[in-house]
């Protein structure tokens, strides 16, 4: 009997202004036993030079190929039209949304509270277990 290796298709929402959150999440997942494909908007191709409609189309396509959307759910989400778009798109597609509550945050933006499938704390174990639980 063969063991089938499960590959997780992840989209980690992020803002370039808050890239340390993204980097930390990616590092935690990378160090875990999860085998994954990263469908996040890459640093090497940040979709620059595109119109708003083209950006929306590109982000939608990345989310379409993912199995789960992970949101670092700090209050800055409330001020990011793109993260709001990513959350709404994932919800419309029926993708599970894992919200990760950054350490020290007492509140979460309303859109995250309303849309998250699961909210976990800001630590590697919670994030990895949350991904596995949702998939």
C-alpha angles and dihedrals in degrees: 000000000000126000109228112218111226114220115199117214105212133188111190110195114219146160119226087227090061100037094139088072090052092046092051093049091048091049092051092050092044091054092049127082091258116119107209149168114222113224094173119124099275126233089226092058109023092174092252120171094034127124119244090259091050091049091051091050092049093048092045090053092050091051092046090060094047127090095207138015118221120201126193090217103208120145090261085079086075089062100045118088090190097054088046088052091049092051093048092046093049091048092049090052092049092243115156112250119213111198115200112202107217115236112272096019112130097183137039127211113264093243089057093048090049098044108032117108089199133006118206136178127261101269135099097244093053092048095049093045090047092054092049092046093053094046 
